[in-house]
Amino acid sequence: MSLHDQSLVARRGAAAVGRLTDVPALEAAVILYLRMWFHGGDNRARVQQDFDDVLGEGQARIVMQGLDQFCTLLQQHGRRPFVHHGLKCSCLGADESCLAQVIASAASGETEDAMLMASLMVRAEMAPCLTALATDFGLSVRRLIGRQNRSKPWALATRRPPSASLH
């Protein structure tokens, strides 16, 4: 479900809770990749290409399979439809923020926190599966960011400038 579906449920999940520039690089990258996956087509190919370029074809294929499973699980077992903003939107939606926190927490080893937040997005019995997939995807995005920053420090447009304040 995209931001332009105007049902009450969509508006709740789409509510702007911040800006992409307000979150750390991992969360911002995760949100952008999720948006690209949900927009489909060439966008998914661009995600694949990013991972191919940095991690190699074999590892990228595994990452994409995990991302497919993650997003499919979210769609099939979500408590309600997942809502995301457009590809070029600088806003951070409520659903996007929650999911980014699930992935970042899982990738940081904070499994219980990730599972608790995952249970807000999917039925409780599916939260462990979503969390496991979130761990793998988050760690892969972290590797991608680390390698991009070493080889092309300007590559991640989502990086916050050093002078930016949080509040």
Sequence and secondary structure as in RCSB ss.txt:
>XXXX:A:sequence
MSLHDQSLVARRGAAAVGRLTDVPALEAAVILYLRMWFHGGDNRARVQQDFDDVLGEGQARIVMQGLDQFCTLLQ
QHGRRPFVHHGLKCSCLGADESCLAQVIASAASGETEDAMLMASLMVRAEMAPCLTALATDFGLSVRRLIGRQNR
SKPWALATRRPPSASLH
>XXXX:A:secstr
 BTT  SHHHHHHH EEEEGGGS HHHHHHHHHHHHHHH THHHHHHHHHHHHHH HHHHHHHHHHHHHHHHHHH
HHBSS   B  TT  EEEHHHHHHHHHHHHHHTT HHHHHHHHHHHB GGGHHHHHHHHHHHHHHHHHHHHHHHH
H TT  TT   TT    
